[in-house]
Amino acid sequence: MISVTQTETAVKKLRGDLELYSGSCLKISNKASELVPLTFNRAQSLVHDRLSAQKRKEGRVRAIILNARQEGVSTYTAARFFRSMHLWQGRKIMVVADSLERTGVLFDIYQRYLDNIPDEITPKQRAVTQRKRMAFSHDSELSVRPASDTEAGRAQTIHLIHASELAFWGSSGVDASATWTSLMQAVPAKGSEVIIESTAKGAGGLFHDLWEQAQNEGNGWLAIFLPWWIHDDYAVVCSEEMKNVIDDNIDD
């Protein structure tokens, strides 16, 4: 039997190391439909390093990520936010996606994490009446909603926001700016995290505007570009010189 002291020591270590937490506590479904520990790929490691540096410097996270498909940014963000909800009390998380279908996919990631947490640190759940909502007895909770819900975030405090596929929020006639404004008004200035991620959809629109603003020094937002070629599944053979150019551009 694991003692209370051992459990407290383990939790302290897991609070201080997201990669350790992910590899030892979280499971994902790989392309062979096997449950395997979450170990960061190159794109996820890059995002983690950049966000960690911003959090240390600014005391909060404000990041906008332009990525290719299937690079694991949503999985990484879910791991980051699930750990916060799991190991700290009173954390309120909201995930907003461009479509109902995507809200289901994203909620499933969180549910899979919860279903496979080691027994000795499994959080006690509170009953919920809404779909795509998760709540723990230590007053931390998660809600996953579509961008069409313009009431998302109204009259509440949200500590962590994941805006998924923001470039496509207006595709069904939704006023993306109204939803975004409602969300950001609910976020505290200190200690909070807002992570936007999306594939590209051309010029114009909320995502493009926010991306352009993030290029300005002092804007407070961190812009992260993840090209398709850094993902292992998209690997190509190229010269050592070209690899160095690619790596230099990513690091910048």
N, C-alpha and C positions, 0 to 999 in steps of 0.2 A: 504494500500500500504506500502511495506517495504522501508524504507528510505535508502539512500546511506550509511549513517553512520551505520545503522543496518547491512547492507550487508557486509561492511568492517569489522565490529566486528565479524560477523559470519565466514568470510573467515579467519581471524586471528586465531580463535579457531580451525577451521578445518585444518589449516596448522600445528598446533601444536599437533594434536591428530588423528592418523590414524584410531584408533578404533571408535572414534566419527564420523569421516568422513564416514567410511564404513557403520556404522549402520544408519546414517541419510541421506546419499546421494546415496548409491549404492544398487542395487538390483541384486539378483541372482535367477536363476530358480532352485527350489528344486526338489526332486525326484518325487513329485506329480505334477510337471510342474507348480507350483505356483510361482509368483514373490514375493520374501520376502527380507527384509533387510539383508545385509551381517553382520552377527555376527560371530566372530572368534570361530572356534572349538579349541580343545586342541592342535592339531598339528599346526594350524595357529598361535595360541597364543605363542607357544613355539618358532616358527620361528621368530615371530615379536619381542619377547623379546631379542633373540640372535642377530638379525640384528640391533636392536636399540642400544644395548650395543656396538656393533662393530662400528656403525656410530658415536656414542658419543666419543669413544676412538680414532678411527683412522681417522675420518673425511671422510670416504668412506665405501662402502660395497663391500666385495669380499667373496662370500659364495658359497659353493657347498653342495647340499642337496640330500641325498639318501633317497628316500621315497617309501612307498607302494602306490598302486593305490588309487585314489579317496580320498586322504587326504586333498585336497584343496590347495596345494602349488601353483599351477598355478593361481587359483582364488585369493589367497592372493597377489601374486606377481603382478598380473594385477591391484588389488586395490591400491597397493603401487605406482605403476608406473602411473596409471591413475590420481591419486591425484596430483602427481608431474606435469604431463602434464597439468592438469586442472587449478591448482592454482598458478603455476609459469610460467613465460614466458621463451621462448627460450630453452625449454627442448626437446631433441631429444631422442626418445626411439626406440629400435629395439628388436623385439622378433623373435627368430630363432628356428624353430622346426624341428623334424626329417622327417616330411612328409607333403605333401600338405593338406592332410585331417586334420592333427593336426593344421596347420596354420589357417584353417577355424574355428576350434573349439575355438582356442585362440582369434582370432579376434572377434568372436561372443560375448565373455565375455566383451571385451572393448565396443563393440557396444551396448550391453545391459546396461552397466553402463551409457553410454552417453544418451541413449534413456530415461532413468529414473531419470536423474539428476533433482533436484528441479528447477522449472522455473526461480526463482529469481537469480540463479547462473549458469544457463546453458551457456556454452562458445559458442562464435560465431565461426562457422566453416568456413574454407577456402575450396574452391573447389579443388578436387583431381582428377587426371586422372588414377591413378593406383589402382588396387584392393588391398584390405587389407591394406589400408593406411588411416590415420585419421590426419587431420591438423586443428589447431585452429588459429584464427586471431592474437593471441598474440605470434605467431611464435613457438609454441610447436607442435610436431607432433610424430606420431607413424607409424612404418612400421613393418609388420609381413611377414616373408619370410621363405622359406624352406632351410634346410642346404645345399641343392644342389646348392644354389646361392653363389658361391665362391667370387662374387663381393660384397657381403653384407658388408657394412661398409667402402668400399674403398673410399678414397678421401673425407671423411666427418668426423665430430665429433659426437660421440654418448655418451650421458651422462648416459643412463640406458640401460642395456642389460639383457634380459631374454633368457637363453639358455635352451630350453625345450627338455627333453628326449635325452640328449647329448650322452648317452651310445649307442643310436641307430642311430646316425647321419651317420655312415658309412655303414648302412645295404644295401643301394641301390648302393653301389660302389662309394659313394662320399668320397673325401679326407677330412675327418672331420678336420684334423689338419690345412689344408689350409684355410678352412672357419673360424676356430677359430682364427688363427693368424691374418687374415684380420680384424676380429671384434675387437680384443684386441688392435690392432694398432690404432684404432679410438677412444679409450677411454682415457679421461684425467686422470691424476694420482690423482687429488684432487676432492672431491665432487661427484664423479661418483659412480654408483652402478652396479655390475655385479652379477647376481644370476643364478647359474646353478642348475637345478633340473632334476632328472632322477630316474626311477626305475632301478634295477640292471640288468646286462646282463653278469655276470661272469667276470673272470679275463681278462686283456688285453684291449687295446683300449684307446682312449683319456680320457674318463670319469674315467676309473679305474686309469690311470696314474695321473690325476689331484687330484683324491680322495686320493691316496697314498701320493702325495706331500703335501696335506693339513694337513696331520697328523704330519708334521714336525713343531716344534715350530719355530716361526719367519718367516714362509713361507708367511705370509700375508693373507692367506685364512682361512676362518672359515668353518670347516666341521660339518654338522648337519645330524645326523642319526635319521630318523623317523620310528620306527618299526610299523608294521601293528596293533599291539594290542593297540596303543594309540588312534586309530580312533574309535569313538562311534559305527559305523556300524559293527565293528569287535570285539565288546566287548565280553569278556568271563568271566565266574565266576572263581575267583582264590582266594587264601588265602590272608589275610592281609599282611603276611610276603612277599609273592611273589609280591604284589603290591608295597611294599616299595622297593624291589630290583629293580623292573622295573623303578620306579620313580628316584631312585638314579643313575641308568645307563643313563637315558635320561638327567638328569641335568648335568652329567659329560660331 
